[in-house]
């Protein structure tokens, strides 16, 4: 283990000593029908990860059918006119591969990992189900039961599930980010064969998708196969991604409190309005990433050391910035209190620390460590094909290839003054929501 850590830090030192440009080195081409093809060569193992990214998520769903993007993700494994439902996953597993998918507010991603020699098989499958998906009314009905159970597992049967649903609506009164990607029960009830088919026909087309291939391959090889299997598919007119605008929360802080017998510790959360990577306030995007790392990115930060190790007020603290979204989402701070710790004592101490940051800023050493740790994360992301695919999901949120490629450079360029300005913008006003989660007693 010690040898591994030494090698890791050596790699990181070399990595940070050179320009961040070209860390992924994606090669990009576009077919005449609008399908963008991105290839990220990686010769570390004879495997490839194939991702098909669709620029549609549950925030793009009709208001009465929220979550239908997620439901369609399930149906995409039901087979086509040429590949029966039972054969899709079975064939991939037979060749030693694995396949999965995920849907969030802003995109849907299908991901398959398989040995390099089966690359064409996967591209053939993906092109086929992009336009030839064949599911029945009976399959829609049975899959609704599966999604019902998934929802019960995530929300009704989760100790914090109901509080999280309330939180989403508290953060987004009108915007579709206020409804979880799996939808409410009434939405699932509304899904029908016709509505799922209509959603598929509206959004699934080559000009609304990006084919991403990471692994032991080349652009020449992938383009030949992409032209062969995707080239004949027709493009469509895709709807504009227009979401309901969120009104100002200025001057309003909503508080959520839950007591749950399945909870043994006190969890406290603060949520602040923040900009994302585009639109008003976008200049604060990279400084806010650094600020979130400084405020509890890991156990080496001063924020963590003071609250957890020195004063023993909490057993864990952290911060999160959700700026990688299509529309703005919050900056948050969270803490799990030490047993028997008084809530007001902790809140008072946290307020003092945040006020010091607002008045004095952070130190050069804190900035240096935050950048080091963020760049370390980037280095290890590049080490795996699956993580590489997830990086390029940013394209569905209006990031450009250049922004993704130069992320490390932008992080390196963040200054103390920029972090201070970002902290003032976000933390110098009351949070838009707080959430306290308590044990029953």
HELIX and SHEET records of a PDB file:
HELIX    1   1 UNK A    2  UNK A   16  1                                  15    
HELIX    2   2 UNK A   58  UNK A   60  5                                   3    
HELIX    3   3 UNK A   63  UNK A   65  5                                   3    
HELIX    4   4 UNK A   68  UNK A   75  1                                   8    
HELIX    5   5 UNK A   85  UNK A   94  1                                  10    
HELIX    6   6 UNK A  116  UNK A  118  5                                   3    
HELIX    7   7 UNK A  119  UNK A  131  1                                  13    
HELIX    8   8 UNK A  137  UNK A  151  1                                  15    
HELIX    9   9 UNK A  152  UNK A  156  3                                   5    
HELIX   10  10 UNK A  161  UNK A  171  1                                  11    
HELIX   11  11 UNK A  176  UNK A  178  5                                   3    
HELIX   12  12 UNK A  185  UNK A  190  1                                   6    
HELIX   13  13 UNK A  193  UNK A  203  1                                  11    
HELIX   14  14 UNK A  206  UNK A  208  5                                   3    
HELIX   15  15 UNK A  219  UNK A  230  1                                  12    
HELIX   16  16 UNK A  282  UNK A  284  5                                   3    
HELIX   17  17 UNK A  285  UNK A  294  1                                  10    
HELIX   18  18 UNK A  302  UNK A  304  1                                   3    
HELIX   19  19 UNK A  305  UNK A  310  3                                   6    
HELIX   20  20 UNK A  343  UNK A  360  1                                  18    
HELIX   21  21 UNK A  364  UNK A  381  1                                  18    
HELIX   22  22 UNK A  385  UNK A  391  1                                   7    
HELIX   23  23 UNK A  392  UNK A  397  5                                   6    
HELIX   24  24 UNK A  401  UNK A  405  1                                   5    
HELIX   25  25 UNK A  407  UNK A  412  1                                   6    
HELIX   26  26 UNK A  416  UNK A  427  1                                  12    
SHEET    1   A 6 UNK A  27  UNK A  30  0                                        
SHEET    2   A 6 UNK A  36  UNK A  41 -1                                        
SHEET    3   A 6 UNK A 209  UNK A 215  1                                        
SHEET    4   A 6 UNK A  47  UNK A  54 -1                                        
SHEET    5   A 6 UNK A 108  UNK A 115 -1                                        
SHEET    6   A 6 UNK A  98  UNK A 103 -1                                        
SHEET    1   B 5 UNK A 254  UNK A 260  0                                        
SHEET    2   B 5 UNK A 433  UNK A 439  1                                        
SHEET    3   B 5 UNK A 267  UNK A 272 -1                                        
SHEET    4   B 5 UNK A 331  UNK A 337 -1                                        
SHEET    5   B 5 UNK A 314  UNK A 321 -1                                        
END                                                                             
